[in-house]
């Protein structure tokens, strides 16, 4: 994960590439479900740069961002809130899941995403 030094400076494409290489187990598991239009025929991107941020997963067509949070996110609440506000202002809806939700309940996570997209 990116350290605190990246909280206030824009992230680069190189940062996004590094995050794709260093993905967590939960990110890998969810990506296997979302990639190649496997989920509802939608195109998702992973570790995608959006303005000054890199989001875990996004579906541009449906203006949806999916973020996976591990325990380190408890220390970055304000940063995450600011990031969500920025993404919302850019027209994107944000869903957040804990890593353990993905690893222990993938079907539930995918059902929640599908239901969210129906709104």
HELIX and SHEET records of a PDB file:
HELIX    1   1 UNK A    4  UNK A    6  5                                   3    
HELIX    2   2 UNK A   13  UNK A   21  1                                   9    
HELIX    3   3 UNK A   25  UNK A   34  1                                  10    
HELIX    4   4 UNK A   35  UNK A   37  5                                   3    
HELIX    5   5 UNK A   71  UNK A   76  5                                   6    
HELIX    6   6 UNK A   77  UNK A   89  1                                  13    
HELIX    7   7 UNK A   99  UNK A  104  1                                   6    
HELIX    8   8 UNK A  106  UNK A  117  1                                  12    
SHEET    1   A 4 UNK A  45  UNK A  50  0                                        
SHEET    2   A 4 UNK A  53  UNK A  59 -1                                        
SHEET    3   A 4 UNK A  64  UNK A  69 -1                                        
SHEET    4   A 4 UNK A  93  UNK A  98  1                                        
END                                                                             
